[in-house]
Amino acid sequence: MAPDLTSTLAFLQSVHPYDAMAPERLARVAERVTPVTFAPGAPIYALGEALAGLYLIVSGAVTISDANGVQVSALGPRNSFGERGLLRDRHAVTSANAKSAVEALILPVALFEELLREDRAFARYFDRARPRRAAALDLAEMRVGDLMAADPLTCPPTTTVQEAAAMLRAAKVSSIGVVESGRLRGILTTRDFTTRVLAEGLPGSTPVSQVMTPDPAVLSVNDLGSDVLHLMLERKIGHVPVTEGGTFRGIITQTDLTRQQAIGSAVVVSDIAFADSVEDLGGFTRLIPQVLAQLVATGKPHDVVTRLITDIADAVTRRLLKMAEAQLGPPPVPYLWLACGSQGRREQTGVSDQDNCLFLHDSATPAHDTYFAALANFVCDGLDACGYYYCPGDMMASNPRWRQPVARWRSYFEGWIATPDPMAQMLASVMFDLRPIAGDHGLFADLQRHTLELAAGNSIFVSHMVANSLKHVPPLSLLRGFATIRSGEHKDTIDLKHNGVVPVVDLARVYALRGRLAPANTRARLLAAKEAEVISATGARDLIDAYDLIAQTRLEHQAHQIKHGSAPDNFMAPSSLSDFERGHLRDAFVVVRTMQSAIGHGRGTLG
């Protein structure tokens, strides 16, 4: 059913640059656009065809392919396409197809060109005169704090929708944060006014708390621009609030990312969000080695590469959970799926197993485990089918031990801390890297704070964790060389995982425990430890530089293997490096060993 003029106008008001147009001009645009629909799989236009105009997606998903049939973009609601051809010679320079049922609006060619001439915001938005490639490559490593609109518009929950609408109009923005006692309680967008206020016939006196999106998904100022893009694609949202220490700091919109899309991993995450089967998911995850190699080739730092690769695993996990719930029905009690290990730390590379667990609400009964066992088995089996092989130590939610109510998890951690035998140390090392993936995040927040406080206050436990962190040592020989593996399949190589990055991972975990620091990511832990003065500024700089070099070398090794048709692994022959590279890598290992020695002798890293 074609949308009427009112709904078309309301939709355009929620999309940039139309939201910046004068009301009279926007009304004329709404009158002249043409609504169209496409069935799943239907072609929208082919390379070289004369374009009907600029396409704007209202609902559904569209794939864009180049002259070789290679997908170069995946688009969703509020995305435009066709402008490149219109700006060139009015003929398509790509092909567009409906991935799902699509509703779209077409701005006729004459209208598109008229707006380019007469509307500055429209012209600036669709201008292709400036080079885009450099900006696109920068998004993945840009911090959200640098991308967001600061000083966001806010109001208390008691504000009426009429008052909020007036505030939006005066500020010329499309969203307002609902804040109480300094904390973000919800968000209200111009689209919400259309769908929740006008469409429902609510009076202007309605408080915003009644129609806002409560407890919206948020990111921190230190998250990446790619995190915003992935969140928007998965949740199908156009506004993401940004917080720092729980305080509302800014807002970032889809428009902010339009010219700077990290398309490689974003396309995979988008496809995963629409996957209908485990087989489809496996097809997408098989692209991970190529994505990794591409990210390394474009000069992305290791922490950005591993974050983006981990984002794919997160998306697969969330999609599998949705598939499981669709098959099993809604869960009988709230739950939270968490990842540990490299996924928990957001440090996955081209070689990863799965480490995960389930937190259940304390109202769960033994009878409920039938449901959660089925859910866990579905997800763990699905992850294995997608290349995230089963954990050799069976540390997965499919194991009943790691699928328990929060109270049992609390007793687990308290027991490990009170009696830190070798098994407890190993389990604690893995479980202190937990990160929520999907479900009720509130099931973890209080337990994390409690556990950090308890662990940091137990000097015996911390001492045992220090000892545990020294089990993996850098591969240094006494003759200024490398201690390579002496026999077997990997003879004359060094293990860049267990003798390279793991020693730093273990050190960072100890620093996090001592400082009661929440981050799970290794580099973030080192930075937080520096800020909290758990580690000296000099020690932090040296260790971070050493970690960066080791981790980057590991990724470049894997990218080289992928490029030459081999499966990526962690075993590198030092002889493959130049003398210069070997010298720097050895110096990095020396820094790590020095830090291990310091913490092993009770001096930490201070001084």
Secondary structure, 3 states (H helix, E strand, C coil): CCCCHHHHHHHHHCCCCHHHCCHHHHHHHHHHCEEEEECCCCEEECCCCECCEEEEEEECCEEEECCCCCEEEEECCCCEECHHHHHHCCECCCEEEECCCEEEEEEEHHHHHHHHHHCHHHHHHHCCCCCCHHHHHHHHHCEHHHHCEECCCEECCCCEHHHHHHHHHHHCCCEEEEEECCEEEEEEEHHHHHHHHHCCCCCCCCEHHHHCEECCCCEECCCEHHHHHHHHHHHCCCEEEEEECCEEEEEEEHHHHCCCCCHHHHHHHHHHHCCCCHHHHHHHHCCHHHHHHHHHHCCCCHHHHHHHHHHHHHHHHHHHHHHHHHHHCCCCCCEEEEECHHHHHCCCCCCCECCEEEEECCCCCHHHHHHHHHHHHHHHHHHHHCCCECCCCCCCCCCHHHEEEHHHHHHHHHHHHHCCCHHHHHHHHHHCCCEEEEECCHHHHHHHHHHHHHHHCCHHHHHHHHHHHCCCCCCECCCCCECCCCCCCCCCCEECHHHHHHHHHHHHHHHHHHHCCCCCCHHHHHHHHHHCCCCCHHHHHHHHHHHHHHHHHHHHHHHHHHHCCCCCCCEECHHHCCHHHHHHHHHHHHHHHHHHHHHHCCCCCCC
